[in-house]
Amino acid sequence: MIKGFRHVCLLVKDLERSLRFYRDILRLRVDKIITLKGSHLEKIFKIKNAELIYTKMRSPDQPKKSQPIFELHCWRRPRRLPRKNYSHVSFSVKNLDQTYKKLKRKGVKFIASPAISPDGKTKICFGYDPEGNLIEFMEDLKKR
């Protein structure tokens, strides 16, 4: 049945603002930006005159040959607003304390500062993208 993980997709109202966050601040790499309209969208979504712009992105260390794991979708027609009925998107980082400080200086809002998990294996914190989507940042800690 399930072969493997494919990607996470967020609906966004403002694609450029979201790209500035995910590309310029979080440093995800843009693989491609695609505009879809016409019969294909009408067939798979059953919506006449639909237009969707979406961005496929990958993490900086993700091999180019692999499928991009992150997408941003922005509907032009009909105008669809994001729903906040998912939990969160999670990113691994090398040094969470440094990442937290850097992102905070760039205006990213966080719920709390980084904390070590009860089992001592990870350091974790949650913040928000410009549209209010919850983002988890995690650092795997070396065994001491």
Residue pairs with C-beta under 8 A, 6 or more apart in sequence:
5 69
6 67
6 69
7 56
7 67
7 68
7 69
7 70
7 71
8 69
8 70
8 71
8 89
9 54
9 70
9 71
9 72
9 73
10 18
10 71
10 72
10 73
10 82
10 89
10 129
10 131
10 133
11 73
11 74
11 75
11 80
11 81
11 82
11 83
12 18
12 72
12 73
12 74
12 82
12 131
13 74
13 81
13 82
13 131
14 74
14 130
14 131
15 53
15 55
15 72
15 74
17 130
17 131
18 72
18 74
18 129
18 130
18 131
19 30
19 55
19 72
20 130
21 108
21 129
21 130
22 28
22 57
22 70
22 72
22 129
23 29
23 30
23 57
25 103
25 106
25 108
26 91
26 103
27 60
28 57
28 58
28 59
28 60
28 70
29 57
29 58
29 59
29 60
29 62
30 55
30 56
30 57
31 55
31 56
31 57
31 58
31 68
32 55
32 56
33 53
33 54
33 55
33 56
34 53
34 54
34 55
34 56
35 51
35 52
35 53
36 50
36 51
36 52
36 53
36 54
37 49
37 50
37 51
37 52
37 77
41 47
41 50
41 51
41 52
42 48
42 49
42 50
47 78
49 77
50 75
50 77
50 78
51 75
51 76
51 77
52 73
52 74
52 75
52 76
53 73
53 74
53 76
54 71
54 72
54 73
54 74
55 71
55 72
56 68
56 70
56 71
57 68
57 69
57 70
57 71
57 72
58 64
58 66
58 68
58 69
58 70
59 69
59 70
59 91
59 92
62 68
62 69
70 89
82 131
82 133
84 132
84 133
87 134
88 126
88 133
88 134
88 135
88 136
89 133
89 134
89 135
89 136
90 135
90 136
90 137
90 138
91 135
91 136
91 137
91 138
92 138
92 139
92 140
93 99
93 137
93 138
93 139
94 139
95 139
96 114
96 123
96 124
96 125
96 137
96 138
96 139
97 114
97 123
99 137
99 139
100 110
100 113
100 114
100 125
100 137
103 110
103 127
103 137
104 110
108 127
108 128
109 127
109 128
110 125
110 126
110 127
110 128
111 125
111 126
111 127
112 125
112 126
113 125
114 123
114 124
114 125
114 137
114 139
115 123
115 124
115 125
116 122
116 123
116 124
116 141
117 123
117 124
120 141
121 140
121 141
122 138
122 139
122 140
122 141
123 138
123 139
123 141
124 136
124 137
124 138
124 139
125 136
125 137
126 134
126 135
126 136
126 137
127 134
127 135
127 137
128 134
128 135
129 135
